Amino acid sequence: MKIAVCIKQVVTREWQVRIDEAKTWVRDRDASWELNEPDAYALEEALRVKEKHGGEVIAVSAGPARVSQVIREALARGADRAIHVEGDALATADAWTTADALAAAIKDEHVDLVLTGLQSDDQGFAQVGVVLAERLGIAHSTIIMEVQIDSSTDAKQRLRVKRELEGGWFQWIAMPLPAVLTIQSGINQLRYATLKGIMAAKKKEVRVVPAPAAPPTRQRITSIHIPEKSKQTRVIGGSPAEAAKELVRVLRDEARVIS
Amino acid sequence: MSNVIVIAEQKDGSLNRASWESIAAAQLLGGPVTVVVPGTGVGAIATILAAADVAEVVALEHEALSVYTPDGFVQALAPVIAAAAPALVIAAHTYQARDFVPALAARLDRALVTDAIGARLENGRVVFTRQMFQGKVNADVVLEGPTPHVATFQIGAFRGDAVKKGASPAPVRTASASVDPAKIRQRPEPPFREAKQAVDLTQAERIVSVGRGIKGADHIPLAQQLATALDAELAASRPICDAGWVPMERQIGSSGQTVAPKLYLALGISGAIQHVVGMKGARTIVAVNKDADAPIFEVADYGIVGDLFEIVPAIIAALGR
């Protein structure tokens, strides 16, 4: 099984957002970065498939030089090699541009499976995986909670995935390989890099390729702003004991939601 | 005014209520509005949708569409949209739309904005608003390139009850979709629920909900203690359920339950969009979080900025239990 995992580097969850001067992006020059969590679940799933069925896991990331951080993380966790599609503009690219960059890197690898998180924690388009499948001309399914591969049957019947639906419902879907799957969080328990893994990662191949010529931009941010509060939040101050007492009073006497 | 196509969603003869929200958006942004319902035997659904003030409702029929697949729906919808050449195509950002709308837009090679929370007309173009960085900022976005442009709206971004009704029912017609079943690569099996559906949080009057701020499974009993003291149910955001600290069936959010209790007490929950969509309808929302900038405070009626490990015991004490 040859598996490509598309991973994105995003600002850390705790990072305090600051909007840039032009108000079209954030001031992330000094931000802390991490591997997009849904992609971490996709990587973990790829490693489990490889452990079960044999093969190779290739981490792929499209972004500026700094995304080498998450590539090294993926290699340290167990990916065999990586491809870095490098370009500064990819940091703020729309989903089409990102999908094109990833497709250019993956298409000549002739992979059996492409896994990626269902969306990113920064822009949250939930588009790249599906558009990538269309660009590669292969089947896809999204929001996957389980992946089963049957090595015995022919390629058309080998993949079966459990797709999450709304309201606690699920659905199994049989598909041919090759396929693109977007992975839902909680599909597995994440492993973290061991010291041994970190050392081994230093010897693994990272092929850096320049970003292809970007297609015309399809989605453009005209302005970014902190959301206006539509609700009047009453912040209850004081010591924990004071705040707690006041909260209980308002819930009882004003909001009347407790007796 | 330029024409808009709304893709309505149904399953086994049941209309997804979010389709009304899509129609409300379409009525705001353009006109005439055509509603398209892909499926098999969806004439009755089309008739229900015809109550809206729209130009036409089309039941887009094919045997192969009786069960949803992305391949089937893209095959059916792409030529219809290309032929109609609307300015805008709108759908609700449901799990189904997430599965096929990006493929449809890519097939048509047309710009797509997903999970928009609003839209307005400005200088002759549509400006969409979407959330970024887990709801910490909003971005105004425009789509470029040839039309049609495609948009999915977050559930609740528009109100289904704001749909303008027509003076008389809109015309309904059935169209035969052009689908080659041999080209459908997905073979879905019947949907099912996982065994445990014991807790219906939608019926709870009070809910105490925990997020990442709870930090570990061994702190869950503290939250449960508060819930008991308030005569409330315990719930959690997705990451807490993924980690196994609280059972999956107590999950609130876009992939769990949507609730509107009298009281929702959010402990250590940042307020990421995926969670907020599941509880923003609560009558009174209280948030406890050590980060004053956490997006949860945007939806909270009352907030306490501080350490929940100090505040929760204090609330339990103040309740006198």
Interface residues (C-beta under 8 A of the other chain):
Chain A: V11 R13 E14 Q16 V17 I19 V26 A95 W96 A99 L118 D121 D122 Q123 G124 F125 A126 Q127 V130 V131 A133 E134 R135 A139 H140 S141 T142 I143 R163 E164 L165 E166 G167 G168 W169 F170 Q171 W172 I173 A174 M175 P176 A179 Q184 S185 G186 P216 T217 R218 Q219 R220 I221 T222 S223 I224 H225 I226 P227 K229 S230 K231 Q232 T233 R234 V235 I236 P240 A241 A243 A244 K245 L247 V248 V250 L251 A255 V257 I258
Chain B: P70 D71 T94 Y95 R98 D99 F100 P102 A103 A105 A106 R107 R110 A111 L112 V113 T114 D115 V127 R130 Q131 M132 F133 Q134 G135 K136 V137 N138 A139 D140 V141 V142 L143 E144 G145 R185 Q186 R187 P188 E189 P190 P191 F192 R193 E194 Q197 E205 R206 R212 L230 D231 R238 P239 C241 D242 M248 E249 S255 G256 Q257 K262 L263 S270 I273 R283 T284 V286 A287 D291 D293 P295 F297 E298 V299 A300 D301 Y302 G303 I304 V305 G306 D307 E310 I311 P313 A314 I315 A317 A318 L319
